[in-house]
Amino acid sequence: MPKRSVLGSIENHRLIMNLKGPNFIEPSFANIRFERGKKVEGILHEISDIEFNKIVASEGLEYHVVELPVITSETIISAKTLIWPTDLDIELPTSRRYLKLLLKAARQNKLSKNYIEEIRKKKTVYYPILSEYFTIYAYLWVKNRAKKVR
């Protein structure tokens, strides 16, 4: 559990679906990359090193851990985030399941309406039955990876 959580943004970066997924059912996932004039919104969590290591393990060791300034309503905080190293600069479609997760989190955490709309406009794919099956598989796979870090 986070010790503290605050709404924040990272200037000159954008949310992009350019992290290639494992298959056509989950073709891409969110990443952030530098782009002057853009902004990424989200929640900044203060967590322990152990919790951070579990996140890295569940997401994959291939990520780069990067420190970026996060602007909150009170201050600017230097925070660690994970960025997938890729030169791919085009938006790939993502699964409808994954986009729903992003939108649910954005609404629950009261991100700006403009930012939520930007997320909502991302292209998605959906394959009846296969998509539902893969939802269960992905959940169990991520949970298993996170358990490996103690």
C-alpha positions in Angstrom: 0.0 0.0 0.0 1.3 3.5 -0.8 2.3 5.6 2.1 0.9 8.6 0.2 -0.7 9.3 -3.2 -1.1 12.6 -5.0 -2.3 13.7 -8.4 0.6 14.8 -10.6 1.7 15.4 -14.1 4.9 15.1 -16.1 5.5 17.9 -18.6 7.0 17.4 -22.1 6.0 13.7 -22.2 3.1 12.0 -23.8 1.2 8.8 -23.2 1.7 6.5 -26.2 0.6 3.0 -27.0 4.0 1.9 -28.5 4.9 -1.0 -26.2 4.3 -4.0 -28.3 2.1 -6.6 -26.7 2.5 -10.4 -26.8 -0.1 -11.1 -29.5 -2.9 -9.7 -31.6 -5.3 -9.9 -28.6 -3.2 -7.6 -26.6 -1.3 -5.7 -29.3 0.1 -2.8 -27.2 0.4 -1.3 -23.8 1.0 2.3 -22.5 4.3 3.9 -22.4 5.5 7.5 -22.0 8.0 9.3 -24.2 9.5 12.7 -24.5 7.5 15.2 -26.6 7.8 18.9 -26.0 4.5 20.6 -25.2 2.7 17.5 -24.1 1.7 16.3 -20.6 1.1 13.0 -18.9 -1.3 12.9 -15.9 -1.5 10.3 -13.2 -1.1 9.4 -9.6 2.2 9.6 -7.8 2.6 7.0 -5.1 5.1 7.0 -2.3 6.1 3.4 -1.9 8.9 1.3 -0.3 11.9 0.0 -2.2 10.5 -3.5 -1.8 7.1 -2.5 -3.4 8.9 -0.7 -6.2 11.0 -3.8 -6.9 7.8 -5.9 -7.1 6.4 -3.5 -9.6 9.5 -3.7 -11.7 9.4 -7.5 -11.5 5.7 -7.7 -12.5 6.2 -5.3 -15.4 9.5 -6.8 -16.6 13.2 -6.1 -16.0 13.6 -4.8 -19.6 12.1 -1.4 -18.5 14.4 1.5 -17.9 13.9 3.1 -14.5 13.9 6.9 -15.1 13.7 9.8 -12.6 11.4 12.6 -13.8 10.0 15.8 -12.2 6.4 15.3 -11.3 4.3 18.5 -10.8 1.7 18.3 -8.0 -0.6 20.9 -6.6 1.9 21.7 -3.9 5.4 21.1 -5.3 7.7 19.4 -7.8 8.9 15.9 -6.8 11.6 13.9 -8.4 10.1 10.4 -8.9 11.0 7.1 -10.5 8.9 5.7 -13.4 9.3 2.9 -15.8 9.8 3.6 -19.5 10.0 0.9 -22.2 13.0 1.5 -24.4 11.8 1.7 -28.0 12.2 3.9 -31.1 8.7 3.1 -32.2 7.0 6.5 -32.5 3.6 5.4 -33.8 0.4 4.6 -31.9 -0.5 0.9 -32.0 -4.1 -0.2 -31.2 -4.5 -1.6 -27.7 -7.0 -4.1 -26.4 -10.4 -2.8 -25.3 -9.8 -4.5 -22.0 -6.6 -2.6 -21.4 -8.1 0.8 -22.4 -11.0 0.2 -20.1 -8.5 -0.3 -17.2 -6.8 3.0 -18.1 -10.1 4.9 -18.3 -11.4 3.5 -15.1 -8.2 4.5 -13.2 -8.2 7.9 -14.8 -11.8 8.6 -13.8 -11.4 7.2 -10.2 -8.4 9.4 -9.7 -10.0 12.4 -11.1 -7.6 13.1 -14.0 -8.6 16.1 -16.2 -11.6 15.6 -18.5 -9.4 16.6 -21.5 -6.8 13.9 -20.6 -9.5 11.3 -20.1 -10.9 12.1 -23.5 -7.4 11.8 -25.0 -7.1 8.3 -23.6 -10.6 7.4 -24.7 -9.7 8.2 -28.3 -7.0 5.5 -28.5 -7.7 2.8 -31.0 -8.7 -0.6 -29.7 -9.2 -4.2 -30.8 -11.6 -6.8 -29.4 -12.0 -10.5 -30.3 -15.0 -12.2 -28.6 -14.1 -15.1 -26.4 -10.4 -14.8 -27.1 -10.2 -11.4 -25.4 -12.1 -12.7 -22.3 -9.8 -15.8 -22.0 -6.7 -13.6 -22.3 -7.9 -11.3 -19.6 -7.8 -14.2 -17.1 -4.4 -15.4 -18.4 -2.8 -11.9 -18.2 -4.0 -11.4 -14.7 -2.6 -14.7 -13.5 0.7 -14.1 -15.4 1.3 -10.6 -13.8 0.3 -11.8 -10.4 2.8 -14.7 -10.6 5.7 -12.4 -11.8 5.0 -10.1 -8.8 5.2 -13.0 -6.3 8.8 -13.8 -7.4 10.2 -10.7 -5.6 10.3 -10.9 -1.8 
